[in-house]
Amino acid sequence: MPDCYSHPASLRDELQKELGTFPLFQFWGPGANIKSTQWIADASVLTDKNTIRLNVDLPSALDYCLQKFGPDFNLIANELKQIDV
């Protein structure tokens, strides 16, 4: 079942109420894409409104591109454009 971790635990329910279930299956491996990265970015914006310190890692959009396509950067142009918003 897709899910995410948060601290405090109540933050998970707040984020999923606003953003829907975390797209875990788009977070890593062959299914990694911008959908999970966008969810994390949106969650960070919502969380930032109520916090003093926030660390955000936007991993999934680029983490696996080179594993999928090899070292040809021309093949990840779409992923680079998606993250550069």
N, CA, C and O atoms as a GROMACS GRO file, in nm:
protein
  340
    1MET      N    1   0.084  -0.117   0.000
    1MET     CA    2   0.000   0.000   0.000
    1MET      C    3   0.090   0.124   0.000
    1MET      O    4   0.176   0.136   0.087
    2PRO      N    5   0.071   0.215  -0.093
    2PRO     CA    6   0.153   0.336  -0.096
    2PRO      C    7   0.126   0.424   0.024
    2PRO      O    8   0.012   0.440   0.067
    3ASP      N    9   0.232   0.480   0.078
    3ASP     CA   10   0.217   0.566   0.194
    3ASP      C   11   0.342   0.652   0.207
    3ASP      O   12   0.435   0.640   0.127
    4CYS      N   13   0.343   0.739   0.307
    4CYS     CA   14   0.460   0.822   0.334
    4CYS      C   15   0.476   0.836   0.484
    4CYS      O   16   0.384   0.811   0.561
    5TYR      N   17   0.595   0.876   0.525
    5TYR     CA   18   0.626   0.898   0.666
    5TYR      C   19   0.628   1.047   0.693
    5TYR      O   20   0.674   1.125   0.610
    6SER      N   21   0.577   1.086   0.808
    6SER     CA   22   0.587   1.226   0.848
    6SER      C   23   0.604   1.234   0.999
    6SER      O   24   0.568   1.142   1.073
    7HIS      N   25   0.660   1.343   1.042
    7HIS     CA   26   0.672   1.371   1.185
    7HIS      C   27   0.637   1.517   1.205
    7HIS      O   28   0.706   1.604   1.154
    8PRO      N   29   0.534   1.544   1.277
    8PRO     CA   30   0.449   1.452   1.352
    8PRO      C   31   0.361   1.368   1.259
    8PRO      O   32   0.336   1.404   1.144
    9ALA      N   33   0.316   1.257   1.312
    9ALA     CA   34   0.237   1.163   1.232
    9ALA      C   35   0.110   1.226   1.175
    9ALA      O   36   0.065   1.186   1.068
   10SER      N   37   0.054   1.322   1.244
   10SER     CA   38  -0.070   1.387   1.197
   10SER      C   39  -0.048   1.465   1.066
   10SER      O   40  -0.142   1.489   0.992
   11LEU      N   41   0.076   1.502   1.040
   11LEU     CA   42   0.106   1.574   0.916
   11LEU      C   43   0.074   1.488   0.794
   11LEU      O   44   0.028   1.540   0.693
   12ARG      N   45   0.098   1.358   0.803
   12ARG     CA   46   0.067   1.266   0.693
   12ARG      C   47  -0.080   1.278   0.653
   12ARG      O   48  -0.111   1.290   0.534
   13ASP      N   49  -0.169   1.276   0.751
   13ASP     CA   50  -0.312   1.285   0.721
   13ASP      C   51  -0.348   1.419   0.658
   13ASP      O   52  -0.428   1.426   0.565
   14GLU      N   53  -0.288   1.526   0.709
   14GLU     CA   54  -0.313   1.660   0.653
   14GLU      C   55  -0.267   1.668   0.507
   14GLU      O   56  -0.339   1.720   0.421
   15LEU      N   57  -0.147   1.617   0.481
   15LEU     CA   58  -0.094   1.624   0.344
   15LEU      C   59  -0.176   1.538   0.249
   15LEU      O   60  -0.206   1.580   0.138
   16GLN      N   61  -0.211   1.418   0.292
   16GLN     CA   62  -0.287   1.330   0.204
   16GLN      C   63  -0.429   1.380   0.183
   16GLN      O   64  -0.490   1.351   0.080
   17LYS      N   65  -0.483   1.454   0.278
   17LYS     CA   66  -0.614   1.516   0.259
   17LYS      C   67  -0.607   1.621   0.149
   17LYS      O   68  -0.698   1.631   0.066
   18GLU      N   69  -0.499   1.698   0.147
   18GLU     CA   70  -0.481   1.804   0.047
   18GLU      C   71  -0.434   1.751  -0.088
   18GLU      O   72  -0.481   1.796  -0.192
   19LEU      N   73  -0.341   1.655  -0.086
   19LEU     CA   74  -0.270   1.615  -0.208
   19LEU      C   75  -0.303   1.476  -0.258
   19LEU      O   76  -0.260   1.437  -0.367
   20GLY      N   77  -0.378   1.400  -0.180
   20GLY     CA   78  -0.402   1.261  -0.217
   20GLY      C   79  -0.291   1.172  -0.165
   20GLY      O   80  -0.196   1.219  -0.104
   21THR      N   81  -0.304   1.045  -0.190
   21THR     CA   82  -0.206   0.947  -0.145
   21THR      C   83  -0.072   0.972  -0.213
   21THR      O   84  -0.066   1.002  -0.333
   22PHE      N   85   0.036   0.959  -0.137
   22PHE     CA   86   0.170   0.974  -0.194
   22PHE      C   87   0.190   0.871  -0.305
   22PHE      O   88   0.165   0.753  -0.283
   23PRO      N   89   0.235   0.914  -0.424
   23PRO     CA   90   0.252   0.822  -0.537
   23PRO      C   91   0.381   0.741  -0.524
   23PRO      O   92   0.476   0.761  -0.599
   24LEU      N   93   0.383   0.650  -0.428
   24LEU     CA   94   0.502   0.573  -0.396
   24LEU      C   95   0.559   0.498  -0.516
   24LEU      O   96   0.680   0.489  -0.532
   25PHE      N   97   0.473   0.446  -0.600
   25PHE     CA   98   0.521   0.365  -0.712
   25PHE      C   99   0.580   0.448  -0.825
   25PHE      O  100   0.632   0.393  -0.922
   26GLN      N  101   0.571   0.579  -0.814
   26GLN     CA  102   0.639   0.669  -0.907
   26GLN      C  103   0.760   0.736  -0.841
   26GLN      O  104   0.815   0.832  -0.894
   27PHE      N  105   0.801   0.683  -0.724
   27PHE     CA  106   0.908   0.744  -0.646
   27PHE      C  107   1.046   0.688  -0.682
   27PHE      O  108   1.143   0.764  -0.684
   28TRP      N  109   1.056   0.559  -0.711
   28TRP     CA  110   1.186   0.502  -0.744
   28TRP      C  111   1.172   0.391  -0.846
   28TRP      O  112   1.061   0.344  -0.874
   29GLY      N  113   1.284   0.349  -0.900
   29GLY     CA  114   1.287   0.238  -0.995
   29GLY      C  115   1.234   0.279  -1.131
   29GLY      O  116   1.228   0.398  -1.163
   30PRO      N  117   1.195   0.182  -1.210
   30PRO     CA  118   1.151   0.208  -1.346
   30PRO      C  119   1.031   0.302  -1.357
   30PRO      O  120   1.012   0.368  -1.459
   31GLY      N  121   0.949   0.307  -1.252
   31GLY     CA  122   0.831   0.394  -1.255
   31GLY      C  123   0.856   0.535  -1.207
   31GLY      O  124   0.763   0.616  -1.203
   32ALA      N  125   0.980   0.568  -1.169
   32ALA     CA  126   1.010   0.702  -1.116
   32ALA      C  127   0.977   0.808  -1.220
   32ALA      O  128   1.017   0.798  -1.336
   33ASN      N  129   0.904   0.910  -1.176
   33ASN     CA  130   0.871   1.019  -1.267
   33ASN      C  131   0.838   1.145  -1.188
   33ASN      O  132   0.852   1.148  -1.065
   34ILE      N  133   0.795   1.246  -1.256
   34ILE     CA  134   0.772   1.377  -1.196
   34ILE      C  135   0.654   1.377  -1.097
   34ILE      O  136   0.645   1.466  -1.013
   35LYS      N  137   0.565   1.280  -1.107
   35LYS     CA  138   0.446   1.280  -1.022
   35LYS      C  139   0.482   1.278  -0.873
   35LYS      O  140   0.425   1.355  -0.796
   36SER      N  141   0.574   1.192  -0.832
   36SER     CA  142   0.612   1.188  -0.691
   36SER      C  143   0.693   1.311  -0.652
   36SER      O  144   0.679   1.362  -0.541
   37THR      N  145   0.776   1.360  -0.742
   37THR     CA  146   0.852   1.482  -0.716
   37THR      C  147   0.758   1.600  -0.696
   37THR      O  148   0.780   1.682  -0.606
   38GLN      N  149   0.654   1.610  -0.778
   38GLN     CA  150   0.558   1.718  -0.765
   38GLN      C  151   0.483   1.708  -0.632
   38GLN      O  152   0.458   1.810  -0.567
   39TRP      N  153   0.448   1.585  -0.591
   39TRP     CA  154   0.380   1.566  -0.463
   39TRP      C  155   0.469   1.614  -0.349
   39TRP      O  156   0.422   1.683  -0.258
   40ILE      N  157   0.597   1.579  -0.353
   40ILE     CA  158   0.691   1.621  -0.249
   40ILE      C  159   0.705   1.773  -0.248
   40ILE      O  160   0.705   1.834  -0.142
   41ALA      N  161   0.716   1.833  -0.365
   41ALA     CA  162   0.728   1.979  -0.373
   41ALA      C  163   0.602   2.046  -0.318
   41ALA      O  164   0.612   2.142  -0.241
   42ASP      N  165   0.486   1.997  -0.357
   42ASP     CA  166   0.361   2.054  -0.307
   42ASP      C  167   0.348   2.036  -0.156
   42ASP      O  168   0.302   2.125  -0.085
   43ALA      N  169   0.390   1.920  -0.107
   43ALA     CA  170   0.386   1.894   0.038
   43ALA      C  171   0.480   1.988   0.111
   43ALA      O  172   0.448   2.033   0.221
   44SER      N  173   0.594   2.017   0.052
   44SER     CA  174   0.688   2.108   0.118
   44SER      C  175   0.631   2.249   0.127
   44SER      O  176   0.653   2.319   0.226
   45VAL      N  177   0.559   2.291   0.024
   45VAL     CA  178   0.497   2.424   0.027
   45VAL      C  179   0.392   2.430   0.138
   45VAL      O  180   0.388   2.526   0.215
   46LEU      N  181   0.308   2.327   0.146
   46LEU     CA  182   0.205   2.324   0.251
   46LEU      C  183   0.269   2.318   0.390
   46LEU      O  184   0.222   2.384   0.483
   47THR      N  185   0.373   2.239   0.404
   47THR     CA  186   0.439   2.224   0.533
   47THR      C  187   0.514   2.350   0.573
   47THR      O  188   0.516   2.386   0.690
   48ASP      N  189   0.573   2.416   0.476
   48ASP     CA  190   0.653   2.536   0.503
   48ASP      C  191   0.570   2.647   0.566
   48ASP      O  192   0.624   2.732   0.638
   49LYS      N  193   0.442   2.648   0.542
   49LYS     CA  194   0.356   2.751   0.599
   49LYS      C  195   0.347   2.740   0.751
   49LYS      O  196   0.313   2.837   0.818
   50ASN      N  197   0.378   2.622   0.805
   50ASN     CA  198   0.361   2.598   0.948
   50ASN      C  199   0.490   2.557   1.018
   50ASN      O  200   0.486   2.502   1.128
   51THR      N  201   0.603   2.581   0.957
   51THR     CA  202   0.727   2.533   1.017
   51THR      C  203   0.836   2.638   1.011
   51THR      O  204   0.830   2.731   0.931
   52ILE      N  205   0.933   2.623   1.096
   52ILE     CA  206   1.047   2.714   1.098
   52ILE      C  207   1.159   2.659   1.010
   52ILE      O  208   1.227   2.735   0.941
   53ARG      N  209   1.179   2.529   1.012
   53ARG     CA  210   1.288   2.466   0.937
   53ARG      C  211   1.230   2.353   0.852
   53ARG      O  212   1.150   2.272   0.898
   54LEU      N  213   1.274   2.350   0.727
   54LEU     CA  214   1.224   2.248   0.635
   54LEU      C  215   1.335   2.207   0.540
   54LEU      O  216   1.394   2.291   0.474
   55ASN      N  217   1.363   2.078   0.534
   55ASN     CA  218   1.459   2.023   0.439
   55ASN      C  219   1.381   1.942   0.337
   55ASN      O  220   1.297   1.859   0.373
   56VAL      N  221   1.408   1.966   0.210
   56VAL     CA  222   1.333   1.900   0.104
   56VAL      C  223   1.430   1.836   0.006
   56VAL      O  224   1.526   1.900  -0.038
   57ASP      N  225   1.405   1.712  -0.029
   57ASP     CA  226   1.481   1.641  -0.131
   57ASP      C  227   1.382   1.603  -0.240
   57ASP      O  228   1.285   1.533  -0.215
   58LEU      N  229   1.407   1.649  -0.361
   58LEU     CA  230   1.320   1.617  -0.475
   58LEU      C  231   1.390   1.513  -0.561
   58LEU      O  232   1.451   1.546  -0.663
   59PRO      N  233   1.382   1.388  -0.521
   59PRO     CA  234   1.466   1.287  -0.583
   59PRO      C  235   1.417   1.223  -0.711
   59PRO      O  236   1.495   1.203  -0.803
   60SER      N  237   1.292   1.191  -0.718
   60SER     CA  238   1.249   1.088  -0.813
   60SER      C  239   1.254   1.127  -0.959
   60SER      O  240   1.274   1.040  -1.043
   61ALA      N  241   1.238   1.252  -0.992
   61ALA     CA  242   1.231   1.288  -1.133
   61ALA      C  243   1.362   1.264  -1.206
   61ALA      O  244   1.361   1.235  -1.325
   62LEU      N  245   1.474   1.275  -1.137
   62LEU     CA  246   1.602   1.257  -1.205
   62LEU      C  247   1.683   1.139  -1.155
   62LEU      O  248   1.778   1.098  -1.221
   63ASP      N  249   1.648   1.083  -1.042
   63ASP     CA  250   1.730   0.977  -0.983
   63ASP      C  251   1.753   0.858  -1.075
   63ASP      O  252   1.863   0.802  -1.079
   64TYR      N  253   1.654   0.819  -1.148
   64TYR     CA  254   1.664   0.696  -1.224
   64TYR      C  255   1.675   0.715  -1.374
   64TYR      O  256   1.683   0.618  -1.449
   65CYS      N  257   1.675   0.839  -1.419
   65CYS     CA  258   1.680   0.863  -1.563
   65CYS      C  259   1.803   0.802  -1.628
   65CYS      O  260   1.791   0.732  -1.729
   66LEU      N  261   1.918   0.826  -1.571
   66LEU     CA  262   2.040   0.774  -1.630
   66LEU      C  263   2.049   0.623  -1.616
   66LEU      O  264   2.112   0.556  -1.698
   67GLN      N  265   1.985   0.568  -1.513
   67GLN     CA  266   1.979   0.422  -1.502
   67GLN      C  267   1.891   0.364  -1.612
   67GLN      O  268   1.919   0.257  -1.667
   68LYS      N  269   1.782   0.437  -1.645
   68LYS     CA  270   1.691   0.390  -1.749
   68LYS      C  271   1.750   0.408  -1.888
   68LYS      O  272   1.737   0.320  -1.974
   69PHE      N  273   1.816   0.523  -1.911
   69PHE     CA  274   1.854   0.561  -2.047
   69PHE      C  275   2.004   0.556  -2.074
   69PHE      O  276   2.046   0.568  -2.189
   70GLY      N  277   2.086   0.540  -1.972
   70GLY     CA  278   2.231   0.543  -1.991
   70GLY      C  279   2.281   0.686  -1.986
   70GLY      O  280   2.207   0.778  -1.952
   71PRO      N  281   2.408   0.707  -2.021
   71PRO     CA  282   2.473   0.837  -2.002
   71PRO      C  283   2.443   0.942  -2.110
   71PRO      O  284   2.512   1.043  -2.117
   72ASP      N  285   2.344   0.921  -2.191
   72ASP     CA  286   2.310   1.018  -2.296
   72ASP      C  287   2.212   1.121  -2.241
   72ASP      O  288   2.093   1.094  -2.228
   73PHE      N  289   2.264   1.241  -2.209
   73PHE     CA  290   2.180   1.346  -2.149
   73PHE      C  291   2.070   1.394  -2.243
   73PHE      O  292   1.970   1.451  -2.197
   74ASN      N  293   2.086   1.373  -2.371
   74ASN     CA  294   1.980   1.412  -2.466
   74ASN      C  295   1.852   1.333  -2.440
   74ASN      O  296   1.743   1.381  -2.472
   75LEU      N  297   1.864   1.214  -2.384
   75LEU     CA  298   1.747   1.130  -2.360
   75LEU      C  299   1.670   1.168  -2.233
   75LEU      O  300   1.560   1.118  -2.211
   76ILE      N  301   1.726   1.256  -2.150
   76ILE     CA  302   1.655   1.296  -2.029
   76ILE      C  303   1.611   1.443  -2.036
   76ILE      O  304   1.580   1.503  -1.933
   77ALA      N  305   1.608   1.499  -2.155
   77ALA     CA  306   1.567   1.639  -2.171
   77ALA      C  307   1.428   1.664  -2.113
   77ALA      O  308   1.405   1.766  -2.049
   78ASN      N  309   1.336   1.572  -2.135
   78ASN     CA  310   1.200   1.588  -2.084
   78ASN      C  311   1.199   1.595  -1.931
   78ASN      O  312   1.132   1.681  -1.874
   79GLU      N  313   1.273   1.506  -1.865
   79GLU     CA  314   1.278   1.504  -1.719
   79GLU      C  315   1.344   1.632  -1.666
   79GLU      O  316   1.302   1.685  -1.564
   80LEU      N  317   1.446   1.681  -1.734
   80LEU     CA  318   1.513   1.804  -1.692
   80LEU      C  319   1.417   1.924  -1.702
   80LEU      O  320   1.415   2.011  -1.615
   81LYS      N  321   1.338   1.926  -1.808
   81LYS     CA  322   1.240   2.034  -1.823
   81LYS      C  323   1.132   2.028  -1.716
   81LYS      O  324   1.090   2.132  -1.665
   82GLN      N  325   1.089   1.906  -1.681
   82GLN     CA  326   0.983   1.890  -1.580
   82GLN      C  327   1.027   1.940  -1.443
   82GLN      O  328   0.948   2.000  -1.371
   83ILE      N  329   1.152   1.916  -1.406
   83ILE     CA  330   1.198   1.955  -1.273
   83ILE      C  331   1.235   2.104  -1.268
   83ILE      O  332   1.241   2.162  -1.160
   84ASP      N  333   1.260   2.165  -1.382
   84ASP     CA  334   1.303   2.305  -1.389
   84ASP      C  335   1.183   2.395  -1.406
   84ASP      O  336   1.171   2.467  -1.506
   85VAL      N  337   1.094   2.392  -1.309
   85VAL     CA  338   0.972   2.474  -1.316
   85VAL      C  339   0.978   2.586  -1.217
   85VAL      O  340   0.885   2.666  -1.207
   0.00000   0.00000   0.00000
